[in-house]
Amino acid sequence: MKLINLEKIKNRIKTYFSNPANCMLVFFFIAFLGLSIYPITAMIKEMFIVHAGIEKTLISAKKGTFTLYHIQKLFAPGEWSVTSFYIPFKNSFLLGFFGASLAIIFGGVTAWLMTRSNLKYKKLIGTLFMFPYLMPAWTLAQFWIYLFQNTNVMSGNKGIVQSLFGLCMPQWFVYGLFPCVIVNSLHFAPFAYILIGGILQNMDATLEESAQILRANRLRIVRKVTLPIVMPALLSTFLLVFSSGFASYAVPVFLGGAVRFYTLASKMKAMINAGYMGQAYIIAAVMIICGIIILMINQKYTNKRRSFTTVTGKSGQVSLVDLKKANRPISIAMIILTVCFSVVPLIVFALQTIQRVPGDYSISNWTLDFWIGKDLDAYKMGMVGGILVGKDFLMALFRLVLLSIACSVFAGTAGLFIGYSVVRNRRTRLSKMVEAMSFFPYLIPTIAFSAIYLALASTKTFSFLYNSFLLLVIVGGVKYLPFASRGCINSMLQVSAEIEEAAILMKVPWYKRIFRILVPIQKTSIFSGYLLPIVSAMREVDLFALIVSNSSYMLTTMLLAFNQTGYDQYASAITLLIIVIVLVINQVSSKLTGASISQSVGSYNKQ
């Protein structure tokens, strides 16, 4: 009897693994245990042991000894905990809260004007408004410094405002919380514009017209009708932008480093540099917990059984509010505002790269030495000459491009196979687990995610990963996987299994079924899964800053080094180059996939 049962089990296992989709599902389940769960356990372990260096000296214990010193030191009342945790936590919270609030105001007002009014020049405004989101957030931070720095604060270099108008802005305006909030809100305002605009665009105007018949004024209609309908989008936008601002690293480094303005992310990096590894990993754990809580709140609210229906089976219409005489002034003001934070930064970065002396905008001060010069000594890392002729720069650019491609192949290919295996086993428990695990990296703040893998690479077992290119590929690929896998799952759900079944009857191998049948049918969505990681990796600072020890190794980390050592011309040149590459990649992806974010809201009413 036992032999019969064993034979049945053996046959069931054999039958199960004869299906390629099942094999993929099991493989990715095991892979995610190793790529997500195990690194977190390694980080938790690092929170409670003594590390070499200053920790070993302070605690007077052997390396690897269990200790509660890090938690007690970081959270116990005292000056150390206030400066190392509580103040950075407060700064992170304020940055996230006010940045999200302003982003919703900027993006929401723009979305309403684009979708519910007869605003002029919508196509131009929509395209320009998306630029700050396509550009890395730290480029706006850099632009802010070049715009408002002056001889009365920090570096002493003249900014554009002082050079042209003689105005010297106070230090709190140039560095610290205020500029960080403004830059973050400008960067994420297009994100709010997309989410809120999509809801407003599909909303039936009869809802508002019914309120008008009841003699409600415009302000009351917006407060009682429009806002409740877009509330899910508002809350989702607020929580997602708050989460991004809370975990922001690059913007506080650019705009806060000079005045010792620390957020949790920048403080964690500073602690790692100083050798306080245990406390740094505790901060990373706090950021992870906060990120998960924020997204759980978002999920709980949007899953409530409340009706936010804006599209029904009844005929609907969109009636635009007539702005009357205010139309042209508002349109011109919107164009000027969007140009100031989309086109002007590119011009400023270009001018900054050709100035021999920063702050002097006269033609006699122009030079191309920082691009093609051969006798300039850049900084102590060893780069000599202009960036286009310096070997260090060209190698850093090559590594960044290679890393972007590697992350794209990793995330895109894994996402394709995850989408295929999950959809083909849609109703199984293992399928649901793999789908949830593939989304898990999105819940973790970026710099905290890299801290997890830094802790893993610091262990004896995985020491071969420390400071290696392979570690960068793994971290980038896993972090960008949620976007690729989610897109592929949605695209595979649209393809009927009958198409593949016909090929199975013809005994077509599984890999040919995927690449000859499924991929061509959904090539737009699948191709996007490869292109998004390229764009993200090309402009990424937060994810790689923690695990790259040599600042000249990669273009984005080299940029941070130039900025911190005062070589504004080199930093501007690299920034301009990265922006151009990102915009070109985005434009190519739009042409190849047929999707254009800038035309998704309000473009139906071309004016």
Residue, then its C-alpha position, 0 to 999 in steps of 0.5 A: m500500500k505504501l509503495i502504491n502511495l509513493e508511486k502516486i506521489k511520484n507521478r503527481i510530482k512528475t506531472y506537476f513539473s512536466n508543465p513549464a509554468n509550474c517549474m517557473l513558479v516553484f523556481f521564483f518562489i525559491a528565488f524570492l525567498g533568497l532575494s527578499i526574505y533571507p537578506i532581511t534576516a541578515m540585516i536583522k542579525e546585523m542590528f544585534i551584533v558588534h562590528a569591527g572598528i569603532e563599535k568594537t572599541l566602544i562596546s569592548a566586545k569581540k566582533g560578532t558578539f550579540t548586543l543590544y547596545h545599538i538599540q539602546k544607544l539610538f532610542a534611549p533619551g539623550e543628545w545622541s538619540v536626538t541628533s541621530f534619530y529623532i531629528p532626522f525622523k522629524n525632518s523625514f516626516l515633514l519632508g514627506f508630509f509637506g512635499a506630498s501636500l504641495a504636489i497634490i495642490f500643484g498636480g491637482v490644480t493642473a489636472w483640473l485645468m487640463t480636464r475640466s476647463n477650456l484652458k488654451y495650449k493644453k498639449l504644450i502645457g501637458t508635455l512641459f509639465m511632465f519634464p520634472y518627473l522624467m528628470p531625476a529629482w536631484t537635478l531640480a535640487q542642483f538647479w535650485i542651488y545654482l539659482f539661489q546660492n549667493t555670497n552670504v551663504m555657504s559656498g560663497n558663489k554667486g547664483i543666477v538671482q544674485s548675478l542678475f538682480g543682486l538679491c541674496m536669499p537667506q540660508w533657510f531659503v537656499y538650504g534645508l527643509f524648505p527647498c527640499v519640500i519645494v523640489n520634492s513637490l515639483h518632482f512629484a506634481p506630475f505624478a499627482y497630475i496623472l492620477i488625479g487627471g485620469i479620474l477627472q477626465n472620465m468623470d461624467a459632467t452630469l454629476e456637477e450639472s445636477a448640483q448647478i441645477l440645485r443652485a450650488n456655487r462652484l466652490r461648493i460643487v468642488r468641495k461636495v462633488t468633485l473632491p469626494i470622487v477623486m478622494p481615492a486618487l488624492l489619498s493614493t497620491f499623498l501616501l505614495v509621494f509621502s513615502s518617497g519623500f520620507a525615504s528621500y536621500a539625494v535631494p536632502v544630500f544636495l540641499g541639506g548636506a551643507v547645513r547638516f540637515y539630515t533625514l533618516a536616509s542621509k543619516m543612515k549613510a552618514m552612520i555607515n560612513a562613520g562605522y556605526m553599522g548596527q545603528a544604521y541598519i536599525i534606521a533602515a528597519v524603521m524606514i522599511i516598517c514605515g514604508i510597509i505601514i503607509l502602503m498598507i493604509n493605502q491598500k486598506y482605504t482603496n479596498k473599502r466597499r465604497s462607491f467611487t464610480t465615475v463611468t457608468g453604462k449611461s451616456g455621459q458628457v464632459s462639459l468644460v468650465d469657461l475660464k472667460k477672460a482669465n483663460r489667456p492669463i492662466s494659460i500663459a502663467m502655466i506655460i511660464l511656470t512649466v518652462c521655468f522648471s523644465v526647460v530653464p534647468l537645462i539651459v542653466f546646466a549648459l551655461q554652468t558647464i562653460q563657466r571658468v569662474p562660477g557665477d560669472y555669466s559674461i561671454s569672456n568667462w566661457t570655456l569648453d575646457f570642462w568638456i574637452g580640456k586636457d589640463l584640468d585637474a578635477y578632484k582627488m579621485g584622479m580624473v584629469g581633463g574634460i569629461l568627454v576626454g577623461k578615462d575615468f568619466l568614460m569608464a563611469l559612463f560605460r559602467l552606468v549604461l552596462l548596469s542599466i542594461a543588465c538591470s533591464v534584462f534581469a527585471g524584464t526577463a524575470g517579469l516576463f516569466i513571472g507573468y507567464s507562470v502566475v497567469r497560467n496558475r492563476r487560482t493556485r495558492l503558490s501563484k498568489m504567493v509569488e505574485a505578492m512576493s514579486f511586489f514586495p521590493y516596492l514596499i521597501p524604501t530605496i536606500a533601505f533596500s540597498a542597506i539590506y543587501l549591504a548587510l548581506a554582502s557584509t556576511k562571511t558567506f556572501s562576502f564575494l558580493y561586497n563592492s562588486f558589479l554583480l551586487l549592483v545588478i542584483v539590487g537594481g534588478v530586484k528593486y525594479l522587478p515589481f514594475a516589470s512583473r506587474g506589467c507582464i501579469n496584466s498583459m498575460l491576463q489579456v491573452s486567452a489560453e486557447i491561443e497557446e493550447a493550439a500550439i501545445l497540440m502542435k507540440v511547440p516547445w514552451y519557449k517558442r510559445i512564449f517568444r513566438i506567440l505571446v511576446p509578439i501579441q503583447k510586445t508593447s507591455i512587455f517591452s515597457g518592462y525592459l525599458l522602465p528599468i533602463v530609465s530608472a537605473m540611468r538616473e538612480v542615486d539613492l539605490f546605489a550610493l550606499i553600496v558603491s564605495n568608490s565614488s568614481y565607479m559610476l556616473t551618478t556617484m561621481l556626480l555626488a562627489f563633484n557636488q560635494t567637492g565644489y566642482d560645479q562645472y563637472a557636476s552640471a555637465i554630468t547632470l545635463l548628459i544624464i538628463v539628455i540620455v533619460l529624455v532620449i530613452n523615454q522618447v524612443s520608448s514612447k515611439l516604440t510602444g505607442a504610449s506617451i504619458s505627456q499626452s494621456v491627460g487633457s490631450y483629447n481637447k487640443q487647443 
